[in-house]
């Protein structure tokens, strides 16, 4: 039987895993409370029925200290606020976590960048409007800021990778909506992508082979440029649009693009036929082709009936254990 980390490696490198990993975004307490009224005895029962391959997403503090309230402050001030040694950047339990990761068989994914808008502290309409205005009025400042941020993220990543081996890294890129990205591909390619280079240099230094772009939008227009830059895995959350259907993306980009997720979370709100159809239409072929971990494309919420979740997980286990066979 393979270790969890070996299973992830074999799956993501088009090898021969003994089965496909089971991932879960985590079931929140409000969902458990609703499900207990629908027949679930306890959260422990859920864990026993549907164990997941243990996965840690290593979060490092990539925010300025103190926070940038309004985009456009002096770059010299930004450098001070993006200091890897600033107070409270590393949590008190960090050394304990490092010891655990060194010995545990937990799939480890390191978050290395928060994406364009979050790097600028966008947290609502006002800061979004200010950032878009900055792009139009002072693109040189935007590029300089992102270069500072990219070097800072690279330094933070190296401080982790010096002590902990990881199985992949995650760049977050919440940069648009269902209609498409909120900035042009030309600006993304000429200004944003080049500032990721220091991070990619560190990833190559430590032989990190799985580089995930996790997005909450339609970034299909960016995908060719992302692949050219070195990204090789997509984890799309709740896109629910034909252009981001994983079958379409695999047809377009082949094995150059690994995939995590891709199962429409909304199927869990329907009946069991809808759940079965969603999984049967997507999982078998993608698993057969390799480089794919099936997963609902969003967090499970309390409007998902418990019986539907049970059925979904039972089917998911059957598909992944049987190599994606559709006779379930």
C-alpha positions as CSV (number, residue, x, y, z in Angstrom):
1,X,0.0,0.0,0.0
2,X,1.3,3.4,-1.0
3,X,1.9,6.3,1.4
4,X,-0.3,9.3,1.0
5,X,2.5,11.4,-0.4
6,X,3.6,8.7,-2.9
7,X,-0.1,8.3,-4.0
8,X,-0.3,12.0,-4.6
9,X,3.0,12.0,-6.5
10,X,2.0,9.1,-8.7
11,X,-1.4,10.6,-9.5
12,X,0.0,14.1,-10.3
13,X,2.9,12.7,-12.4
14,X,0.7,10.3,-14.5
15,X,2.1,7.3,-12.7
16,X,0.4,4.2,-11.3
17,X,-1.2,5.0,-7.9
18,X,-2.9,2.2,-6.0
19,X,-5.9,4.5,-5.9
20,X,-6.7,8.2,-6.5
21,X,-6.4,10.4,-3.4
22,X,-9.5,11.5,-1.5
23,X,-9.6,15.2,-0.9
24,X,-12.2,17.2,1.1
25,X,-12.4,20.9,1.8
26,X,-13.6,20.3,5.3
27,X,-17.1,20.2,6.7
28,X,-18.0,23.3,8.8
29,X,-19.7,23.1,12.2
30,X,-22.9,24.7,10.9
31,X,-23.2,22.0,8.3
32,X,-22.7,19.3,11.0
33,X,-25.5,20.8,13.1
34,X,-27.9,20.6,10.2
35,X,-26.9,17.1,9.3
36,X,-27.4,15.9,12.8
37,X,-31.1,16.7,12.4
38,X,-31.0,14.6,9.2
39,X,-29.5,11.4,10.6
40,X,-25.8,12.0,11.2
41,X,-24.8,10.9,14.7
42,X,-21.6,12.8,15.1
43,X,-18.7,14.4,13.2
44,X,-16.6,11.4,14.3
45,X,-19.0,9.1,12.5
46,X,-18.6,11.1,9.3
47,X,-14.8,10.8,9.6
48,X,-15.1,7.1,10.1
49,X,-17.4,6.6,7.1
50,X,-15.4,8.8,4.8
51,X,-11.8,9.2,5.7
52,X,-9.7,11.6,3.6
53,X,-6.1,11.5,2.6
54,X,-4.5,13.8,5.2
55,X,-3.5,17.1,3.6
56,X,-1.9,20.2,5.1
57,X,-2.0,23.5,3.3
58,X,0.9,25.3,4.8
59,X,-0.1,28.9,5.3
60,X,2.6,31.6,5.7
61,X,1.7,35.1,6.5
62,X,2.1,37.1,3.2
63,X,0.4,40.2,4.3
64,X,2.1,43.6,4.9
65,X,2.6,44.5,8.6
66,X,0.8,46.8,9.2
67,X,-1.9,46.2,6.6
68,X,-2.1,48.5,3.6
69,X,-5.4,50.3,4.0
70,X,-5.3,52.3,0.7
71,X,-3.3,51.3,-2.4
72,X,-0.6,53.6,-3.5
73,X,1.6,54.2,-0.5
74,X,5.3,54.8,-1.0
75,X,7.3,51.8,-2.2
76,X,9.9,52.3,0.6
77,X,7.1,51.8,3.1
78,X,5.9,48.7,1.3
79,X,9.4,47.2,1.7
80,X,9.4,47.8,5.4
81,X,5.9,46.3,5.8
82,X,6.9,43.2,3.8
83,X,9.7,42.2,6.2
84,X,10.0,38.4,6.7
85,X,11.3,39.1,10.2
86,X,8.5,41.4,11.3
87,X,6.8,40.8,14.6
88,X,4.3,37.9,14.6
89,X,4.9,36.9,11.0
90,X,5.7,33.4,12.2
91,X,3.2,31.9,14.7
92,X,4.3,30.7,18.1
93,X,3.6,27.0,17.1
94,X,5.7,27.1,13.9
95,X,8.6,25.0,15.1
96,X,6.2,22.4,16.4
97,X,4.5,22.3,13.1
98,X,7.8,21.9,11.3
99,X,8.7,18.9,13.5
100,X,5.3,17.3,12.7
101,X,5.7,17.8,8.9
102,X,9.1,16.2,8.9
103,X,7.8,12.9,10.1
104,X,4.2,12.7,9.1
105,X,2.8,11.1,5.9
106,X,0.6,14.2,5.2
107,X,0.3,15.6,1.7
108,X,1.8,19.1,2.0
109,X,0.9,22.0,-0.2
110,X,2.6,25.4,0.5
111,X,0.8,28.6,-0.3
112,X,3.3,30.9,-1.9
113,X,1.3,33.8,-3.3
114,X,-2.1,35.4,-2.6
115,X,-2.7,36.7,-6.2
116,X,-2.9,40.1,-7.7
117,X,-5.9,41.7,-5.9
118,X,-5.1,40.2,-2.5
119,X,-1.5,41.3,-2.7
120,X,-2.9,44.9,-3.0
121,X,-5.2,44.3,0.0
122,X,-8.4,44.4,-2.0
123,X,-11.2,43.5,0.4
124,X,-14.2,45.3,-1.0
125,X,-15.5,47.6,-3.7
126,X,-13.6,50.7,-2.4
127,X,-10.1,49.1,-2.5
128,X,-11.0,47.3,-5.7
129,X,-11.8,50.6,-7.4
130,X,-8.7,52.2,-6.0
131,X,-6.5,49.3,-7.4
132,X,-8.1,49.4,-10.8
133,X,-7.6,53.2,-10.9
134,X,-3.9,52.6,-10.0
135,X,-3.5,50.2,-12.9
136,X,-4.8,52.8,-15.3
137,X,-3.0,55.8,-13.9
138,X,0.3,54.4,-12.7
139,X,1.1,50.9,-14.1
140,X,4.8,51.4,-13.3
141,X,4.0,51.7,-9.6
142,X,1.9,48.5,-9.8
143,X,4.7,46.6,-11.4
144,X,7.2,47.9,-8.9
145,X,4.9,46.9,-6.0
146,X,4.4,43.4,-7.4
147,X,8.2,43.0,-7.8
148,X,8.7,43.8,-4.2
149,X,5.9,41.4,-3.2
150,X,7.3,38.7,-5.5
151,X,10.7,38.8,-3.9
152,X,9.1,38.8,-0.4
153,X,7.0,35.7,-1.2
154,X,10.1,34.0,-2.6
155,X,12.0,34.7,0.6
156,X,9.2,33.4,2.7
157,X,8.9,30.3,0.6
158,X,12.6,29.5,0.9
159,X,12.4,29.9,4.7
160,X,9.9,27.1,4.7
161,X,11.5,24.9,2.0
162,X,14.8,25.0,3.9
163,X,13.2,23.0,6.7
164,X,10.2,21.2,5.1
165,X,9.7,19.2,2.0
166,X,6.4,19.8,0.2
167,X,4.5,18.0,-2.5
168,X,3.4,21.1,-4.3
169,X,2.7,24.8,-4.0
170,X,-0.4,26.9,-4.5
171,X,-0.7,30.3,-6.1
172,X,-4.0,31.9,-5.3
173,X,-5.5,34.0,-8.1
174,X,-9.0,35.3,-7.4
175,X,-9.0,37.6,-10.3
176,X,-12.4,37.7,-12.0
177,X,-15.9,36.4,-12.3
178,X,-17.9,34.0,-14.5
179,X,-17.7,36.3,-17.4
180,X,-13.9,36.3,-17.4
181,X,-10.9,38.1,-15.8
182,X,-11.2,41.6,-14.5
183,X,-8.0,42.7,-16.1
184,X,-6.7,42.1,-19.6
185,X,-4.5,39.2,-20.6
186,X,-2.0,41.7,-22.0
187,X,-1.6,43.4,-18.6
188,X,-1.5,40.1,-16.8
189,X,1.3,38.8,-19.0
190,X,3.4,41.9,-19.2
191,X,3.1,43.2,-15.6
192,X,1.9,40.4,-13.2
193,X,3.4,37.2,-14.5
194,X,7.0,38.4,-14.6
195,X,6.9,39.3,-10.9
196,X,6.4,35.6,-10.1
197,X,9.8,34.8,-11.4
198,X,11.7,35.0,-8.1
199,X,9.2,32.5,-6.6
200,X,9.7,30.1,-9.6
201,X,13.5,30.4,-9.1
202,X,13.1,29.2,-5.5
203,X,10.7,26.4,-6.6
204,X,13.2,25.1,-9.1
205,X,16.0,25.3,-6.5
206,X,14.0,22.9,-4.3
207,X,12.8,20.7,-7.1
208,X,9.1,21.5,-6.6
209,X,7.3,19.8,-9.5
210,X,3.6,20.5,-8.9
211,X,2.7,24.2,-9.2
212,X,-1.0,24.8,-8.7
213,X,-3.0,27.9,-9.7
214,X,-6.1,28.0,-7.5
215,X,-8.8,30.3,-8.8
216,X,-12.3,31.4,-8.0
217,X,-13.2,32.6,-11.5
218,X,-13.0,32.1,-15.2
219,X,-9.3,32.4,-16.0
220,X,-9.5,30.4,-19.2
221,X,-8.0,33.3,-21.3
222,X,-4.9,33.2,-19.0
223,X,-4.3,29.5,-19.1
224,X,-1.9,29.4,-22.1
225,X,0.2,32.1,-20.5
226,X,0.2,30.4,-17.1
227,X,1.4,27.1,-18.6
228,X,4.2,28.9,-20.4
229,X,5.2,30.5,-17.1
230,X,5.6,27.2,-15.4
231,X,2.2,26.4,-13.8
232,X,1.1,22.9,-14.4
233,X,-2.0,22.3,-12.3
234,X,-5.4,24.0,-12.0
235,X,-7.7,23.9,-9.0
236,X,-10.8,25.9,-10.0
237,X,-13.4,26.7,-7.4
238,X,-17.1,27.2,-8.3
239,X,-16.6,28.4,-11.9
240,X,-19.8,26.7,-13.2
241,X,-19.3,27.8,-16.8
242,X,-18.7,25.7,-19.9
243,X,-15.3,27.3,-20.7
244,X,-13.9,26.0,-17.4
245,X,-15.3,22.4,-17.7
246,X,-12.3,20.2,-17.0
247,X,-13.2,17.9,-20.0
248,X,-12.8,21.0,-22.3
249,X,-9.6,22.1,-20.6
250,X,-8.1,18.6,-20.9
251,X,-9.0,18.6,-24.6
252,X,-7.3,21.9,-25.0
253,X,-4.2,21.5,-22.9
254,X,-3.7,17.7,-22.6
255,X,-1.3,16.4,-19.9
256,X,0.4,19.8,-19.6
257,X,-2.4,20.7,-17.2
258,X,-3.1,18.6,-14.1
259,X,-6.5,19.1,-12.5
260,X,-7.9,19.1,-9.0
261,X,-11.7,19.5,-8.4
262,X,-14.0,20.0,-11.3
263,X,-17.2,18.5,-9.9
264,X,-20.0,21.0,-9.9
265,X,-21.0,21.5,-6.3
266,X,-24.6,22.4,-7.4
267,X,-25.2,18.7,-8.3
268,X,-25.4,18.0,-4.6
269,X,-28.5,20.1,-4.4
270,X,-30.4,17.9,-6.8
271,X,-31.4,14.3,-6.7
272,X,-29.2,11.2,-6.8
273,X,-29.5,10.9,-10.6
274,X,-28.0,14.4,-11.0
275,X,-25.1,13.5,-8.6
276,X,-24.4,10.2,-10.5
277,X,-24.6,11.9,-13.9
278,X,-22.2,14.7,-12.9
279,X,-19.6,12.2,-11.5
280,X,-20.1,9.7,-14.3
281,X,-19.7,12.3,-17.1
282,X,-16.5,13.7,-15.7
283,X,-14.5,11.3,-13.5
284,X,-14.0,8.1,-15.6
285,X,-12.3,9.7,-18.6
286,X,-10.2,12.2,-16.5
287,X,-9.0,9.5,-14.2
288,X,-8.1,7.3,-17.1
289,X,-6.0,10.0,-18.6
290,X,-4.3,10.7,-15.3
291,X,-3.1,13.7,-13.5
292,X,-6.6,14.3,-11.9
293,X,-8.0,14.3,-8.4
294,X,-11.8,14.5,-8.4
295,X,-13.4,16.9,-5.8
296,X,-16.5,19.1,-5.5
297,X,-15.5,22.5,-6.7
298,X,-16.6,24.3,-3.6
299,X,-17.1,24.0,0.2
300,X,-20.0,21.8,1.3
301,X,-22.7,24.1,2.7
302,X,-25.7,23.4,5.0
303,X,-28.2,23.5,2.0
304,X,-26.6,20.1,0.9
305,X,-28.8,17.3,2.3
306,X,-26.9,14.8,4.3
307,X,-28.1,11.8,2.2
308,X,-26.9,13.5,-0.9
309,X,-23.4,14.0,0.6
310,X,-23.3,10.3,1.7
311,X,-24.2,9.2,-1.8
312,X,-21.7,11.5,-3.4
313,X,-18.9,10.3,-1.2
314,X,-19.8,6.6,-1.7
315,X,-19.7,7.1,-5.5
316,X,-16.5,9.1,-5.3
317,X,-14.7,6.3,-3.3
318,X,-16.0,3.7,-5.8
319,X,-14.8,5.7,-8.8
320,X,-11.4,6.4,-7.4
321,X,-10.8,2.9,-6.1
322,X,-11.8,1.4,-9.4
323,X,-9.7,3.7,-11.5
324,X,-12.6,5.8,-12.7
325,X,-14.7,2.9,-14.1
326,X,-18.2,4.0,-14.8
327,X,-20.1,0.8,-13.9
328,X,-21.3,2.1,-10.5
